[in-house]
Amino acid sequence: MSIAQVTCLLREVAEEITTCQRCGLGKTRTLTVPGEGPPDARIMLIGEGPGEQEDRTGRPFVGAAGKLLNQLLLRAGLRRPDVFITNIVKCRPPGNRAPTPDEAAACRLYLETQIALINPRIICLLGRAAAQAMLDASVSISRIHGVPHEQDGIIYVPLYHPAAALHQPALQPVLVQDMERLRGLLHER
């Protein structure tokens, strides 16, 4: 499939998301946040869900956590325009709570379609909710952060969420170290 075809199909997915009412989050959102980035990105980042600023702008990771994420990407030798960024759910959960399993399941087809279209080599799972949704519902992010897992030809790298590192400064050096390990993984691929 050409990049132009993938771009068109990603746009169709984004348009479908704007009218989605598969779960209760559709009733409380301001804007949907389908994701953004190049259609041929080698790296995809998946967070848990949009926050307040993302809900207002329709763009992922634009608040304080997004600024930290941009700095962390540089540690891995990447820039934001190099990666596709999305979330497990495409609408903001009230109060920035973690998405419920039912909400994640309602958005799962959108996420799977994005993954299939982009076909990234590496997917970074930002935070517990993303790691549990994509790898194993019982997984502990503190045990598996930074450790690559291969599944269906894609390398999944669970990481602490940048927002967690903002709330718990002791996690920042760990997240930096994991991003530097990601740099090494990128050179291997």
C-alpha positions as CSV (number, residue, x, y, z in Angstrom):
1,M,0.0,0.0,0.0
2,S,1.3,3.5,-0.9
3,I,1.9,6.2,1.7
4,A,-0.9,8.2,0.1
5,Q,-3.3,5.3,0.5
6,V,-2.3,4.8,4.1
7,T,-2.7,8.5,4.8
8,C,-6.2,8.4,3.2
9,L,-7.2,5.4,5.3
10,L,-5.9,6.9,8.5
11,R,-7.9,10.0,7.7
12,E,-11.0,7.9,7.3
13,V,-10.4,6.2,10.7
14,A,-10.0,9.7,12.3
15,E,-13.3,10.8,10.7
16,E,-15.1,7.7,12.0
17,I,-13.7,8.4,15.5
18,T,-15.2,11.9,15.5
19,T,-18.7,10.5,15.5
20,C,-18.1,7.5,17.7
21,Q,-20.5,6.8,20.5
22,R,-19.4,3.2,21.3
23,C,-18.9,4.1,25.0
24,G,-19.9,6.8,27.4
25,L,-16.8,8.9,26.7
26,G,-18.4,10.1,23.5
27,K,-20.9,12.0,25.5
28,T,-18.4,14.0,27.7
29,R,-15.6,14.8,25.2
30,T,-15.0,18.1,23.6
31,L,-12.9,16.8,20.7
32,T,-11.7,13.3,19.8
33,V,-8.0,12.7,19.7
34,P,-7.3,10.0,17.0
35,G,-3.6,10.5,16.9
36,E,-1.0,12.1,14.7
37,G,2.3,11.4,12.9
38,P,3.7,10.1,9.7
39,P,1.8,7.2,8.0
40,D,5.0,5.3,7.6
41,A,6.4,5.9,11.2
42,R,8.8,3.2,12.4
43,I,7.9,4.1,16.0
44,M,4.4,4.4,17.4
45,L,3.7,5.7,20.9
46,I,0.5,4.6,22.7
47,G,-0.7,6.4,25.8
48,E,-3.7,5.7,27.9
49,G,-6.1,8.6,26.9
50,P,-6.3,12.3,26.2
51,G,-6.1,14.8,29.0
52,E,-7.7,18.2,29.4
53,Q,-5.5,20.0,26.9
54,E,-5.7,17.2,24.4
55,D,-9.5,17.2,24.7
56,R,-9.5,20.9,23.9
57,T,-7.0,20.7,20.9
58,G,-7.7,17.3,19.4
59,R,-4.0,16.5,19.5
60,P,-2.2,13.9,21.7
61,F,0.4,14.8,24.3
62,V,0.3,18.6,24.1
63,G,0.4,19.4,27.8
64,A,3.2,19.2,30.4
65,A,3.5,15.4,29.8
66,G,3.8,16.1,26.1
67,K,6.7,18.6,26.7
68,L,8.5,16.0,28.7
69,L,7.8,13.3,26.1
70,N,9.4,15.6,23.4
71,Q,12.5,15.8,25.6
72,L,12.6,12.1,26.1
73,L,12.2,11.4,22.4
74,L,15.4,13.4,21.8
75,R,17.2,11.0,24.3
76,A,16.2,8.1,21.9
77,G,17.4,10.1,18.9
78,L,13.9,10.9,17.7
79,R,11.8,13.9,17.2
80,R,8.0,14.2,17.6
81,P,7.5,14.4,13.8
82,D,9.3,11.0,13.4
83,V,6.7,9.1,15.5
84,F,3.0,8.3,15.4
85,I,1.4,9.2,18.7
86,T,-2.0,7.9,19.8
87,N,-3.9,6.5,22.8
88,I,-5.8,3.4,23.9
89,V,-9.0,5.5,24.0
90,K,-9.6,8.5,21.7
91,C,-11.8,10.5,24.0
92,R,-10.9,12.0,27.4
93,P,-12.0,10.0,30.5
94,P,-13.6,12.4,33.0
95,G,-11.1,13.8,35.5
96,N,-8.2,12.2,33.6
97,R,-8.9,8.9,35.2
98,A,-7.5,5.7,33.5
99,P,-9.8,4.2,30.8
100,T,-12.0,1.3,31.9
101,P,-11.5,-2.1,30.2
102,D,-14.9,-1.5,28.5
103,E,-13.8,1.9,27.2
104,A,-10.5,0.4,25.9
105,A,-12.4,-2.4,24.2
106,A,-14.7,0.1,22.5
107,C,-11.7,1.8,20.9
108,R,-9.7,-1.3,20.3
109,L,-10.7,-1.7,16.6
110,Y,-9.6,1.9,15.9
111,L,-6.2,1.3,17.5
112,E,-5.7,-2.1,15.8
113,T,-6.5,-0.5,12.4
114,Q,-4.0,2.3,13.0
115,I,-1.3,-0.3,13.9
116,A,-2.1,-2.4,10.9
117,L,-2.0,0.6,8.5
118,I,1.2,2.2,9.9
119,N,2.9,-1.1,10.5
120,P,5.5,0.2,13.0
121,R,8.6,-1.7,13.9
122,I,8.4,-0.6,17.6
123,I,5.5,0.4,19.7
124,C,6.2,2.2,23.0
125,L,3.4,1.7,25.6
126,L,3.3,4.8,27.8
127,G,2.0,3.8,31.2
128,R,0.3,0.9,33.0
129,A,-3.0,1.2,31.1
130,A,-1.4,1.0,27.7
131,A,0.8,-1.9,28.8
132,Q,-2.1,-3.8,30.3
133,A,-4.3,-3.2,27.2
134,M,-1.7,-4.3,24.7
135,L,0.3,-7.0,26.6
136,D,-1.4,-8.4,29.6
137,A,-4.1,-7.1,31.9
138,S,-2.2,-8.2,35.0
139,V,1.2,-6.7,34.1
140,S,3.0,-4.4,36.5
141,I,4.7,-1.5,34.7
142,S,7.3,-1.3,37.5
143,R,8.4,-4.8,36.6
144,I,8.4,-4.6,32.8
145,H,9.3,-1.0,32.0
146,G,12.1,-0.8,29.4
147,V,12.0,-4.5,28.5
148,P,11.1,-5.2,24.9
149,H,8.4,-7.8,24.1
150,E,8.0,-9.1,20.6
151,Q,4.5,-9.9,19.4
152,D,3.3,-10.5,15.8
153,G,6.6,-9.1,14.4
154,I,6.4,-5.8,16.4
155,I,8.6,-4.9,19.4
156,Y,6.5,-3.5,22.3
157,V,8.5,-1.4,24.8
158,P,6.5,-0.6,28.0
159,L,7.6,2.7,29.6
160,Y,6.4,4.8,32.5
161,H,4.0,7.5,31.4
162,P,5.6,10.9,31.2
163,A,2.8,12.3,33.5
164,A,3.8,9.7,36.1
165,A,7.4,11.0,36.0
166,L,6.1,14.6,36.4
167,H,4.1,13.5,39.6
168,Q,6.9,11.3,40.9
169,P,10.2,12.9,40.0
170,A,12.1,9.8,41.1
171,L,10.8,8.1,37.9
172,Q,12.4,10.7,35.6
173,P,15.9,9.1,35.6
174,V,14.4,5.7,35.1
175,L,12.4,7.0,32.1
176,V,15.5,8.7,30.7
177,Q,17.4,5.4,31.0
178,D,14.6,3.5,29.3
179,M,14.6,6.0,26.4
180,E,18.3,5.7,26.0
181,R,17.9,1.9,25.8
182,L,15.2,2.5,23.2
183,R,17.9,4.4,21.2
184,G,20.0,1.2,21.2
185,L,17.0,-0.9,20.1
186,L,16.4,1.5,17.2
187,H,19.9,1.0,16.0
188,E,19.5,-2.8,16.0
189,R,16.3,-2.6,13.9
